[in-house]
Amino acid sequence: MDRQKLIEGYQTNTWLIHKHAEGVTHEESLLRLPVHNNNFNWVLGHIVQARDGGLVLLGGERLLDKDQKAVYDSGSEPLAAADALPLQTLLSLLDTSLERLAAAIENASDERLDAIYDEERGTTVGERIAGLNWHETYHLGQLEILRRVGSEKPAFP
């Protein structure tokens, strides 16, 4: 596993997320398309929540508490404004997660990265961490669209 390339993937995603968030207010982050889906705030919180899972796999601690995790977890109910973390808080948590995840990847032993994460599929912890990075790229496309809900913002600033 090329640790540096993996870290660079997370760095690139973090940079892109910040670009998509430019000019988006907290209130705009709560708007959703007129179909059953979630909003910019939920997608960003979901990315932070997923990074938390990677941190735990590498021996770190979560940034989100149990209740916050539940709000931003896969399959959760559409995000209610009262449950949403402020957009700027989520962006700060994203940056902190990058710092911690990069350090955890650098410091993880080869044995930890090669340990089996999913016995049925034979997936290792390192492959899971790489898969979480891919997961973020999936959601980046959603953020590009969701930044435009309710505004005339360009797709990419």
N, C-alpha and C positions, 0 to 999 in steps of 0.2 A: 504494500500500500504506500503510495506517495503522499506522505503526510502534508507536505508543503502545498501540493496541488489541491488537496482536500480543504486545507485552511483557506487557500486563495479562492476556492469556490464559495465558501461562506462569506469571505470578505466582499467578493463581487456582488453576491446577493444582498448583503447589507447595504452596500453603496446604492444599488438599484432601488431597494425599498425606500431609502431616504430620498432618492430622486422622485419616485412616485408620490411620496408624501409632501413634497414641496408645494406650499400654497394650500394644502388641504387643512381645513379647520377641524376641530374635534366634532363639531355639529355635522359637518359634511361627511366625516368618517362614519357617521351613524346611518346615513341614507343608504337605501338598497334599491336594487332594480325591482320592477313590478312582477317578479317571479319569485318562487320559493328559493331563496338563497340568503346568504349573509352579506355583510357590508365590509367596507375597508377596515374598520376597527376590528371586526371579528377575524378577518383573514390575517391581519398583522399579529393579533394576540394568539392566533392559532400557530403561527410560525414560531413565536416565542415559546409557546407551550410545547411544541415539538422539539425545539432546541433543548428545553428542560429535560426531555426524555433522553436525549443524547448525553447531556451532562451527567445524569444519574447513571447511565450505562458506563460512563468513564470514571465514576466515583465522586462526582461533584454533587452539589446541592441545587435544588430547584430555585428559580427566581420567583415563580408564582406560587401562592399558597393553594391549598386543596380547593377552595371555593372558586378562586380565579381560574385554576386549571379546568374545572368543570364547565365554566362559562365558555371557554375557548377550545374545548376538546372536540374531536370529530364526533358528529352526530348530535351535538348539543342543540338545544332549541335556538331559534333565531335570537340574536343578541338584543336584549332590552336595554334601553339607554341607561337605566338605573344600575345595571350590572357592568356596564362598559368602563374599562379603565380609560383615563384621559389619553388622547392620542400621543401627546408628548411623553407621557409616562411609558407608553408602549415602545416608543422610539428609543428612549433611554434604556429600557430593559433589553431591547434588541442589541444595542451597542454593548451592554454588559455581557449579554449571552455570547456575543462574538468573542470578546476578550477571554471569557472563561472557557469557552469551547475550544478556542485555538490553543490555549495553554493545556487543556486536558488532552487534546490530540497529540500535542508535542510531547507531553510527559507520560502518556500511556505506554505501558510495557508492550512489547510485541506479543507476549502471551495474552494480555488483556484484549488486544485488538483481534487476535486470532481465536479467541474463545468463541464457542458456539452461542449465538443469540437465539436462533430458531432451529431446533433439532430437526423438525420435519422438513424444512427446506435446506438445512445445512448452512444457513446464513451465519456469518461471523459478526461480532460486535463492530469491527471495522467496516464491514459491508453495510451494516445497519446505519452507521454514522454517515457513510457515503449516500445511502438511500434517503436519509433525512435531508441531505443537501439537495438531492434531485427533487424531493417533495417541495422544497421551497421554490424551485424554479417553476413548478406547476402553478403555484399560487401567485407568482410574480405576474403572470399574464392576467390573472383576476384583478390584481391591484391596479394594473394599467387601465382596465375598463372601469373599475369602481371609483377611481379618482375623478372620473368625469361625471359621475351621477350628480345631477342637480346643478351642474355648472358648465361653463364653456372652457374649462381647462383643457389644454392640449393633452393628447395621450401620453406624451413624455416631455417633461419640461426641457 
